[in-house]
Amino acid sequence: MDDSYLWHESCARSKLYVASSLYFFLLFFNGDKIFCDLINVTRTALKKERFKGRNKFIGRISMKKLLNNRCLIVSSWLEKFIKLSLLFISLSCLPITHAQITFNAARITAVDSLSVAEFYKEAFGMHEVERINLPNGEVEIMLNFGATQAEAIANTNAEIVVMPRTVSQQHENVAHVIFTVTNIQDTFLAATAAGAGVVREPFEFGNTGIWIAMIADPDGNQIELLQYAK
């Protein structure tokens, strides 16, 4: 997550808090009085200009009723308009989300899915959580993390799916799997001991304190190991 995203999210949340505060202020306090006070400023001038003569007393009473009624009607509509506007502003500041969408799995391919699945178990301590027997006799294997197989099955985080492929299908030269690790040296040594190929040994990304290593499973799928700054 980059700094620009965090900055925009912070601005959106600030706008949300301000708009929500104003909205609930008007909701719980008497907004009618605020708007009536603004409209009442014109009352004296209107009475002097439009109601003169012998019906002055009657006109004054009529104008008072008229202004009171208009004041309440206009202020009520203004209050509703401002409340709705603030509510829409608040809603527009909420983060945009897509309902019921979550990351499910990362899929890699292997000519021998069984042996590659065993590599992930040995190198990273994963467990098989599901297996699909395909019509051609091959299997697709789902793996996840957990101290035991039962914990791995109960783990709701994204899985790694090892899908069989033919020999003619080529790999893309990119890491489809990225593991966040706490000790990149130990993880790198354990993976290579389990049969991983070395694509690039652990190195620091600039002067950020972030360490990265690139390895490949026995079928050639590239794996990135990522250790964040401590």
Backbone as CSV, one residue per row, in Angstrom:
resi,resn,N_x,N_y,N_z,CA_x,CA_y,CA_z,C_x,C_y,C_z
1,MET,0.844,-1.188,0.000,0.000,0.000,0.000,0.881,1.239,0.000
2,ASP,0.753,2.099,-1.021,1.646,3.237,-1.136,1.143,4.429,-0.326
3,ASP,2.027,5.450,-0.221,1.702,6.619,0.598,0.561,7.426,0.014
4,SER,0.445,7.482,-1.328,-0.628,8.268,-1.941,-1.987,7.688,-1.591
5,TYR,-2.078,6.346,-1.569,-3.348,5.728,-1.195,-3.704,6.061,0.246
6,LEU,-2.719,5.975,1.131,-2.966,6.288,2.531,-3.385,7.745,2.702
7,TRP,-2.762,8.653,1.913,-3.090,10.071,2.018,-4.527,10.312,1.568
8,HIS,-4.934,9.712,0.444,-6.300,9.891,-0.049,-7.317,9.282,0.917
9,GLU,-6.982,8.138,1.492,-7.887,7.517,2.446,-8.035,8.396,3.682
10,SER,-6.930,9.015,4.145,-6.983,9.896,5.304,-7.852,11.115,5.020
11,CYS,-7.719,11.688,3.811,-8.540,12.844,3.439,-10.011,12.469,3.401
12,ALA,-10.305,11.311,2.832,-11.694,10.876,2.743,-12.294,10.681,4.126
13,ARG,-11.514,10.099,5.027,-12.023,9.888,6.378,-12.221,11.211,7.110
14,SER,-11.338,12.182,6.879,-11.488,13.495,7.508,-12.764,14.173,7.037
15,LYS,-13.008,14.110,5.720,-14.244,14.684,5.189,-15.459,13.985,5.768
16,LEU,-15.352,12.684,5.920,-16.458,11.921,6.469,-16.767,12.349,7.891
17,TYR,-15.728,12.523,8.715,-15.939,12.911,10.103,-16.555,14.309,10.197
18,VAL,-16.072,15.242,9.374,-16.596,16.611,9.406,-18.053,16.636,8.968
19,ALA,-18.344,15.986,7.838,-19.706,15.987,7.328,-20.658,15.289,8.301
20,SER,-20.202,14.182,8.872,-21.048,13.458,9.828,-21.315,14.296,11.072
21,SER,-20.305,15.016,11.539,-20.481,15.858,12.721,-21.509,16.955,12.469
22,LEU,-21.403,17.616,11.307,-22.371,18.663,10.970,-23.773,18.088,10.821
23,TYR,-23.857,16.923,10.202,-25.158,16.305,10.003,-25.827,15.983,11.335
24,PHE,-25.102,15.368,12.233,-25.707,15.000,13.510,-25.942,16.230,14.405
25,PHE,-25.154,17.294,14.200,-25.421,18.536,14.920,-26.792,19.083,14.537
26,LEU,-27.059,19.140,13.239,-28.364,19.627,12.783,-29.481,18.660,13.135
27,LEU,-29.135,17.366,13.210,-30.154,16.374,13.505,-30.639,16.469,14.949
28,PHE,-29.729,16.709,15.880,-30.080,16.678,17.292,-30.359,18.060,17.886
29,PHE,-29.967,19.115,17.165,-30.270,20.453,17.636,-31.323,21.076,16.740
30,ASN,-31.998,22.075,17.254,-33.137,22.648,16.554,-32.663,23.521,15.394
31,GLY,-32.677,22.942,14.217,-32.248,23.690,13.048,-33.259,24.732,12.625
32,ASP,-34.541,24.534,12.938,-35.574,25.499,12.554,-35.273,26.883,13.097
33,LYS,-34.831,26.950,14.330,-34.568,28.244,14.938,-33.445,28.975,14.220
34,ILE,-32.416,28.229,13.784,-31.293,28.845,13.083,-31.766,29.506,11.799
35,PHE,-32.581,28.778,11.013,-33.036,29.324,9.742,-34.081,30.427,9.936
36,CYS,-34.920,30.289,10.954,-35.913,31.332,11.227,-35.231,32.654,11.583
37,ASP,-34.162,32.578,12.350,-33.440,33.796,12.709,-32.899,34.506,11.475
38,LEU,-32.471,33.728,10.490,-31.954,34.330,9.265,-33.067,35.012,8.477
39,ILE,-34.224,34.396,8.426,-35.339,34.952,7.653,-35.984,36.130,8.371
40,ASN,-36.005,36.110,9.700,-36.649,37.177,10.474,-35.986,38.538,10.285
41,VAL,-34.765,38.532,9.776,-34.066,39.798,9.557,-34.834,40.680,8.584
42,THR,-35.539,40.053,7.640,-36.284,40.820,6.619,-37.687,41.224,7.073
43,ARG,-38.133,40.790,8.205,-39.523,40.998,8.607,-39.873,42.479,8.751
44,THR,-39.046,43.247,9.435,-39.350,44.660,9.682,-39.407,45.466,8.388
45,ALA,-38.458,45.208,7.503,-38.433,45.949,6.239,-39.664,45.665,5.398
46,LEU,-40.087,44.427,5.350,-41.263,44.074,4.565,-42.524,44.706,5.124
47,LYS,-42.655,44.752,6.431,-43.836,45.355,7.053,-43.923,46.843,6.734
48,LYS,-42.796,47.520,6.775,-42.790,48.965,6.535,-43.133,49.311,5.099
49,GLU,-42.675,48.514,4.158,-42.848,48.831,2.747,-44.214,48.434,2.225
50,ARG,-44.738,47.307,2.632,-45.927,46.745,1.995,-47.218,46.966,2.776
51,PHE,-47.137,47.310,4.023,-48.343,47.462,4.829,-48.361,48.836,5.484
52,LYS,-49.039,49.768,4.825,-49.211,51.117,5.324,-50.679,51.513,5.174
53,GLY,-51.108,52.546,5.857,-52.488,53.032,5.721,-53.354,52.626,6.870
54,ARG,-54.673,52.777,6.619,-55.621,52.554,7.708,-55.742,51.095,8.095
55,ASN,-55.348,50.154,7.202,-55.392,48.732,7.555,-54.038,48.250,8.097
56,LYS,-53.306,49.206,8.618,-51.954,48.898,9.084,-51.951,47.823,10.160
57,PHE,-52.899,47.932,11.125,-52.927,46.985,12.240,-53.248,45.585,11.736
58,ILE,-54.293,45.523,10.861,-54.688,44.221,10.321,-53.563,43.656,9.455
59,GLY,-52.969,44.551,8.655,-51.876,44.120,7.794,-50.692,43.598,8.573
60,ARG,-50.431,44.238,9.721,-49.307,43.811,10.546,-49.536,42.412,11.085
61,ILE,-50.767,42.163,11.521,-51.082,40.820,12.049,-50.986,39.773,10.937
62,SER,-51.543,40.130,9.753,-51.506,39.188,8.632,-50.071,38.884,8.211
63,MET,-49.280,39.969,8.152,-47.888,39.773,7.753,-47.141,38.913,8.754
64,LYS,-47.453,39.094,10.023,-46.790,38.302,11.059,-47.096,36.823,10.878
65,LYS,-48.366,36.506,10.637,-48.739,35.114,10.425,-48.097,34.572,9.159
66,LEU,-48.143,35.402,8.096,-47.584,34.969,6.831,-46.094,34.668,6.945
67,LEU,-45.369,35.599,7.593,-43.929,35.418,7.728,-43.590,34.229,8.617
68,ASN,-44.380,34.065,9.690,-44.133,32.922,10.573,-44.306,31.608,9.812
69,ASN,-45.406,31.531,9.031,-45.674,30.318,8.277,-44.585,30.072,7.229
70,ARG,-44.223,31.156,6.487,-43.190,31.010,5.470,-41.838,30.674,6.095
71,CYS,-41.599,31.278,7.242,-40.332,31.012,7.932,-40.207,29.539,8.278
72,LEU,-41.282,28.981,8.841,-41.251,27.582,9.238,-41.149,26.666,8.030
73,ILE,-41.902,27.001,6.960,-41.881,26.154,5.770,-40.521,26.185,5.103
74,VAL,-40.009,27.411,4.872,-38.722,27.549,4.192,-37.594,26.953,5.015
75,SER,-37.608,27.246,6.320,-36.534,26.728,7.172,-36.561,25.219,7.243
76,SER,-37.772,24.660,7.257,-37.893,23.217,7.306,-37.315,22.581,6.043
77,TRP,-37.637,23.161,4.894,-37.102,22.632,3.645,-35.600,22.833,3.543
78,LEU,-35.117,23.988,3.987,-33.681,24.237,3.960,-32.938,23.264,4.855
79,GLU,-33.512,23.031,6.023,-32.867,22.111,6.962,-32.798,20.707,6.367
80,LYS,-33.909,20.274,5.752,-33.912,18.950,5.144,-32.902,18.857,4.011
81,PHE,-32.839,19.930,3.216,-31.906,19.934,2.086,-30.462,19.826,2.562
82,ILE,-30.126,20.609,3.596,-28.752,20.596,4.091,-28.430,19.262,4.761
83,LYS,-29.382,18.723,5.502,-29.146,17.432,6.143,-28.901,16.337,5.103
84,LEU,-29.736,16.326,4.052,-29.557,15.320,3.016,-28.240,15.518,2.274
85,SER,-27.882,16.789,2.031,-26.625,17.072,1.351,-25.439,16.566,2.156
86,LEU,-25.460,16.839,3.462,-24.378,16.376,4.317,-24.334,14.853,4.397
87,LEU,-25.518,14.238,4.376,-25.565,12.781,4.413,-24.956,12.193,3.146
88,PHE,-25.281,12.783,1.979,-24.717,12.306,0.722,-23.207,12.517,0.676
89,ILE,-22.749,13.646,1.233,-21.307,13.899,1.283,-20.628,12.829,2.138
90,SER,-21.250,12.505,3.265,-20.687,11.478,4.143,-20.588,10.143,3.430
91,LEU,-21.668,9.777,2.732,-21.672,8.492,2.039,-20.667,8.465,0.899
92,SER,-20.502,9.608,0.222,-19.562,9.657,-0.889,-18.119,9.543,-0.432
93,CYS,-17.858,9.841,0.838,-16.493,9.762,1.359,-16.129,8.358,1.833
94,LEU,-17.114,7.471,1.910,-16.813,6.124,2.353,-15.971,5.397,1.313
95,PRO,-15.074,4.509,1.759,-14.260,3.768,0.801,-15.130,2.966,-0.149
96,ILE,-14.727,2.908,-1.419,-15.472,2.158,-2.416,-15.108,0.680,-2.264
97,THR,-16.111,-0.137,-2.044,-15.869,-1.564,-1.881,-16.756,-2.351,-2.831
98,HIS,-16.361,-3.560,-3.106,-17.151,-4.458,-3.924,-17.675,-5.554,-3.009
99,ALA,-18.975,-5.618,-2.876,-19.580,-6.521,-1.905,-19.296,-7.973,-2.255
100,GLN,-18.999,-8.746,-1.227,-18.865,-10.196,-1.320,-17.750,-10.636,-2.259
101,ILE,-16.690,-9.835,-2.352,-15.529,-10.235,-3.151,-14.325,-10.340,-2.236
102,THR,-13.730,-11.508,-2.183,-12.519,-11.718,-1.391,-11.533,-12.521,-2.234
103,PHE,-10.251,-12.429,-1.866,-9.218,-13.167,-2.591,-9.303,-14.632,-2.213
104,ASN,-9.388,-15.499,-3.200,-9.628,-16.908,-2.939,-8.354,-17.740,-2.926
105,ALA,-7.540,-17.626,-3.969,-6.377,-18.506,-4.057,-5.404,-18.003,-5.112
106,ALA,-4.172,-18.522,-5.033,-3.162,-18.315,-6.069,-2.909,-19.661,-6.722
107,ARG,-2.999,-19.697,-8.046,-2.848,-20.969,-8.751,-1.495,-21.023,-9.458
108,ILE,-0.813,-22.142,-9.271,0.415,-22.408,-10.011,0.222,-23.708,-10.785
109,THR,1.051,-23.906,-11.772,0.920,-25.114,-12.589,2.170,-25.971,-12.462
110,ALA,2.004,-27.258,-12.670,3.120,-28.196,-12.566,2.832,-29.427,-13.412
111,VAL,3.860,-29.954,-14.023,3.709,-31.199,-14.781,3.379,-32.337,-13.820
112,ASP,4.036,-32.345,-12.676,3.763,-33.347,-11.632,3.236,-32.592,-10.406
113,SER,1.940,-32.436,-10.319,1.340,-31.645,-9.235,1.557,-32.285,-7.872
114,LEU,1.629,-33.595,-7.822,1.814,-34.276,-6.541,3.185,-33.960,-5.937
115,SER,4.225,-34.059,-6.726,5.566,-33.818,-6.196,5.769,-32.337,-5.858
116,VAL,5.198,-31.454,-6.657,5.320,-30.016,-6.371,4.550,-29.667,-5.099
117,ALA,3.401,-30.286,-4.876,2.655,-30.062,-3.640,3.460,-30.520,-2.427
118,GLU,4.171,-31.641,-2.579,5.017,-32.130,-1.488,6.144,-31.149,-1.193
119,PHE,6.648,-30.498,-2.227,7.692,-29.491,-2.020,7.167,-28.348,-1.152
120,TYR,5.985,-27.837,-1.433,5.434,-26.731,-0.652,5.166,-27.158,0.796
121,LYS,4.805,-28.399,0.974,4.598,-28.894,2.335,5.912,-28.902,3.117
122,GLU,6.957,-29.410,2.481,8.248,-29.528,3.169,8.935,-28.179,3.327
123,ALA,8.883,-27.364,2.301,9.621,-26.097,2.322,8.954,-25.040,3.196
124,PHE,7.619,-25.011,3.215,6.912,-23.916,3.899,5.950,-24.389,4.985
125,GLY,5.919,-25.681,5.253,5.071,-26.185,6.322,3.593,-26.135,6.001
126,MET,3.236,-26.212,4.720,1.826,-26.178,4.332,1.220,-27.570,4.411
127,HIS,-0.114,-27.606,4.379,-0.828,-28.880,4.422,-1.851,-28.928,3.296
128,GLU,-2.112,-30.143,2.848,-3.144,-30.317,1.833,-4.516,-30.158,2.485
129,VAL,-5.355,-29.330,1.885,-6.687,-29.089,2.454,-7.795,-29.631,1.553
130,GLU,-7.466,-29.863,0.283,-8.470,-30.400,-0.639,-7.761,-30.960,-1.869
131,ARG,-8.412,-31.947,-2.494,-7.842,-32.555,-3.691,-8.982,-32.833,-4.670
132,ILE,-8.759,-32.457,-5.932,-9.757,-32.691,-6.982,-9.163,-33.674,-7.983
133,ASN,-9.842,-34.786,-8.163,-9.414,-35.789,-9.141,-10.000,-35.423,-10.501
134,LEU,-9.128,-35.135,-11.439,-9.548,-34.712,-12.767,-9.839,-35.920,-13.661
135,PRO,-10.645,-35.722,-14.702,-11.025,-36.860,-15.571,-9.850,-37.567,-16.228
136,ASN,-8.746,-36.857,-16.468,-7.592,-37.473,-17.138,-6.673,-38.222,-16.174
137,GLY,-7.099,-38.368,-14.928,-6.316,-39.105,-13.951,-5.365,-38.248,-13.146
138,GLU,-5.221,-36.972,-13.488,-4.352,-36.069,-12.740,-5.133,-35.450,-11.579
139,VAL,-4.406,-34.770,-10.687,-5.057,-34.190,-9.512,-4.681,-32.717,-9.376
140,GLU,-5.629,-31.960,-8.860,-5.394,-30.560,-8.501,-5.427,-30.485,-6.984
141,ILE,-4.392,-29.904,-6.380,-4.228,-29.950,-4.930,-4.257,-28.543,-4.354
142,MET,-5.060,-28.342,-3.289,-5.141,-27.078,-2.575,-4.328,-27.185,-1.293
143,LEU,-3.494,-26.164,-1.038,-2.639,-26.135,0.146,-2.908,-24.870,0.949
144,ASN,-2.700,-24.983,2.274,-2.828,-23.803,3.132,-1.947,-23.979,4.364
145,PHE,-1.837,-22.902,5.132,-0.979,-22.908,6.315,-1.754,-23.324,7.558
146,GLY,-1.023,-23.956,8.486,-1.597,-24.374,9.756,-0.629,-25.312,10.450
147,ALA,-0.679,-25.318,11.779,0.214,-26.209,12.518,-0.113,-27.672,12.243
148,THR,-1.385,-27.952,11.982,-1.824,-29.300,11.639,-2.701,-29.218,10.390
149,GLN,-3.034,-30.359,9.839,-3.899,-30.359,8.667,-5.283,-29.813,9.006
150,ALA,-5.752,-30.135,10.217,-7.066,-29.630,10.633,-7.069,-28.098,10.697
151,GLU,-5.995,-27.525,11.209,-5.906,-26.062,11.267,-5.802,-25.467,9.875
152,ALA,-5.094,-26.145,8.994,-4.988,-25.652,7.628,-6.340,-25.681,6.921
153,ILE,-7.118,-26.720,7.155,-8.457,-26.811,6.562,-9.355,-25.705,7.096
154,ALA,-9.200,-25.388,8.388,-10.028,-24.343,9.002,-9.556,-22.942,8.637
155,ASN,-8.350,-22.821,8.106,-7.797,-21.521,7.736,-8.595,-20.922,6.583
156,THR,-9.133,-19.720,6.791,-9.957,-19.073,5.766,-9.149,-18.166,4.844
157,ASN,-7.845,-18.087,5.057,-7.018,-17.274,4.172,-6.874,-17.936,2.801
158,ALA,-6.328,-17.177,1.858,-6.187,-17.677,0.496,-5.300,-18.909,0.436
159,GLU,-5.627,-19.806,-0.469,-4.892,-21.050,-0.621,-3.932,-20.958,-1.815
160,ILE,-3.055,-21.946,-1.892,-2.261,-22.169,-3.098,-2.824,-23.401,-3.791
161,VAL,-3.145,-23.245,-5.051,-3.704,-24.346,-5.831,-2.644,-24.812,-6.825
162,VAL,-2.262,-26.074,-6.732,-1.296,-26.658,-7.660,-2.084,-27.400,-8.735
163,MET,-2.060,-26.852,-9.947,-2.848,-27.398,-11.053,-1.929,-28.076,-12.060
164,PRO,-2.278,-29.256,-12.527,-1.425,-29.943,-13.512,-1.427,-29.217,-14.850
165,ARG,-0.296,-29.303,-15.543,-0.165,-28.745,-16.885,0.605,-29.716,-17.752
166,THR,0.541,-29.491,-19.037,1.296,-30.340,-19.965,2.715,-29.811,-20.106
167,VAL,3.587,-30.647,-20.598,4.986,-30.265,-20.761,5.126,-29.123,-21.752
168,SER,4.236,-29.066,-22.723,4.343,-28.049,-23.771,3.957,-26.652,-23.282
169,GLN,3.209,-26.605,-22.208,2.817,-25.294,-21.668,4.003,-24.656,-20.955
170,GLN,4.299,-23.404,-21.316,5.468,-22.725,-20.777,5.107,-21.884,-19.549
171,HIS,6.111,-21.691,-18.662,5.946,-20.819,-17.503,6.129,-19.359,-17.908
172,GLU,5.435,-18.492,-17.217,5.728,-17.068,-17.345,6.885,-16.734,-16.413
173,ASN,7.759,-15.838,-16.847,8.927,-15.481,-16.051,8.548,-14.435,-15.000
174,VAL,7.665,-14.819,-14.101,7.190,-13.907,-13.061,6.789,-14.732,-11.841
175,ALA,6.942,-14.145,-10.663,6.562,-14.847,-9.429,5.053,-14.746,-9.222
176,HIS,4.391,-15.875,-9.307,2.944,-15.904,-9.083,2.607,-16.053,-7.603
177,VAL,3.584,-16.418,-6.808,3.369,-16.609,-5.373,4.356,-15.730,-4.614
178,ILE,3.847,-14.976,-3.647,4.688,-14.126,-2.799,4.407,-14.482,-1.352
179,PHE,5.434,-14.883,-0.627,5.301,-15.207,0.786,5.919,-14.089,1.622
180,THR,5.182,-13.606,2.614,5.749,-12.688,3.603,6.382,-13.520,4.708
181,VAL,7.653,-13.249,4.996,8.383,-14.049,5.988,8.964,-13.125,7.057
182,THR,9.272,-13.695,8.208,9.873,-12.916,9.289,11.394,-13.060,9.320
183,ASN,11.904,-14.170,8.790,13.351,-14.379,8.707,13.668,-14.925,7.323
184,ILE,14.063,-14.041,6.435,14.225,-14.436,5.035,15.395,-15.392,4.845
185,GLN,16.449,-15.254,5.633,17.603,-16.142,5.489,17.227,-17.578,5.842
186,ASP,16.532,-17.740,6.976,16.143,-19.089,7.399,15.166,-19.720,6.410
187,THR,14.205,-18.933,5.948,13.218,-19.459,4.995,13.884,-19.823,3.668
188,PHE,14.798,-18.977,3.227,15.519,-19.234,1.983,16.315,-20.539,2.076
189,LEU,17.032,-20.741,3.192,17.825,-21.958,3.369,16.936,-23.195,3.455
190,ALA,15.785,-23.075,4.148,14.879,-24.215,4.273,14.284,-24.589,2.917
191,ALA,13.958,-23.568,2.115,13.366,-23.834,0.802,14.376,-24.477,-0.140
192,THR,15.584,-23.973,-0.138,16.605,-24.553,-1.021,16.986,-25.969,-0.579
193,ALA,16.954,-26.193,0.725,17.230,-27.545,1.224,16.135,-28.517,0.804
194,ALA,14.914,-27.990,0.628,13.795,-28.844,0.215,13.752,-29.046,-1.294
195,GLY,14.667,-28.382,-2.016,14.731,-28.593,-3.459,14.433,-27.386,-4.307
196,ALA,14.275,-26.201,-3.703,13.995,-24.997,-4.479,15.226,-24.562,-5.260
197,GLY,14.999,-24.053,-6.448,16.077,-23.491,-7.233,16.289,-22.036,-6.863
198,VAL,17.515,-21.581,-6.947,17.827,-20.196,-6.585,17.728,-19.318,-7.836
199,VAL,16.808,-18.352,-7.791,16.689,-17.363,-8.865,17.491,-16.121,-8.492
200,ARG,17.340,-15.699,-7.249,18.142,-14.572,-6.733,18.212,-14.701,-5.219
201,GLU,19.410,-14.653,-4.695,19.597,-14.774,-3.251,19.048,-13.539,-2.532
202,PRO,18.824,-13.649,-1.214,18.252,-12.514,-0.478,19.064,-11.240,-0.656
203,PHE,18.353,-10.137,-0.902,19.003,-8.836,-1.072,18.092,-7.762,-0.490
204,GLU,18.716,-6.664,-0.068,17.940,-5.549,0.473,17.475,-4.660,-0.674
205,PHE,16.201,-4.275,-0.618,15.627,-3.420,-1.652,15.976,-1.964,-1.335
206,GLY,17.054,-1.481,-1.990,17.533,-0.133,-1.699,17.999,-0.040,-0.264
207,ASN,17.646,1.048,0.387,17.952,1.227,1.815,16.666,1.234,2.643
208,THR,15.691,0.454,2.209,14.370,0.468,2.842,14.261,-0.471,4.026
209,GLY,15.211,-1.398,4.161,15.088,-2.416,5.203,14.236,-3.590,4.767
210,ILE,13.719,-3.532,3.529,12.923,-4.629,2.976,13.865,-5.605,2.257
211,TRP,13.703,-6.887,2.565,14.547,-7.907,1.947,13.703,-8.804,1.054
212,ILE,14.301,-9.175,-0.091,13.602,-9.981,-1.091,14.523,-11.099,-1.559
213,ALA,13.933,-12.258,-1.795,14.653,-13.370,-2.413,13.731,-14.010,-3.438
214,MET,14.330,-14.554,-4.496,13.554,-15.213,-5.544,14.028,-16.653,-5.675
215,ILE,13.084,-17.581,-5.570,13.398,-18.997,-5.726,12.405,-19.607,-6.712
216,ALA,12.592,-20.867,-7.016,11.681,-21.560,-7.926,11.402,-22.948,-7.377
217,ASP,10.140,-23.380,-7.497,9.810,-24.730,-7.047,10.356,-25.747,-8.059
218,PRO,10.260,-27.041,-7.767,10.857,-28.046,-8.662,10.334,-28.013,-10.089
219,ASP,9.144,-27.416,-10.293,8.611,-27.334,-11.651,8.983,-26.037,-12.345
220,GLY,9.666,-25.132,-11.629,10.102,-23.883,-12.229,9.243,-22.677,-11.915
221,ASN,8.153,-22.855,-11.141,7.334,-21.705,-10.750,8.120,-20.809,-9.810
222,GLN,8.194,-19.540,-10.130,8.970,-18.622,-9.306,8.182,-18.196,-8.064
223,ILE,8.930,-18.107,-6.964,8.353,-17.729,-5.668,9.161,-16.559,-5.120
224,GLU,8.466,-15.542,-4.669,9.139,-14.398,-4.055,8.988,-14.473,-2.539
225,LEU,10.101,-14.323,-1.838,10.099,-14.235,-0.380,10.280,-12.776,-0.015
226,LEU,9.420,-12.267,0.837,9.418,-10.843,1.157,9.468,-10.640,2.671
227,GLN,10.505,-9.950,3.127,10.627,-9.623,4.550,10.568,-8.095,4.700
228,TYR,9.555,-7.627,5.431,9.397,-6.181,5.634,10.403,-5.668,6.653
229,ALA,10.622,-4.355,6.628,11.564,-3.734,7.552,11.091,-3.935,8.986
230,LYS,12.023,-4.199,9.866,11.684,-4.433,11.274,11.807,-3.153,12.065
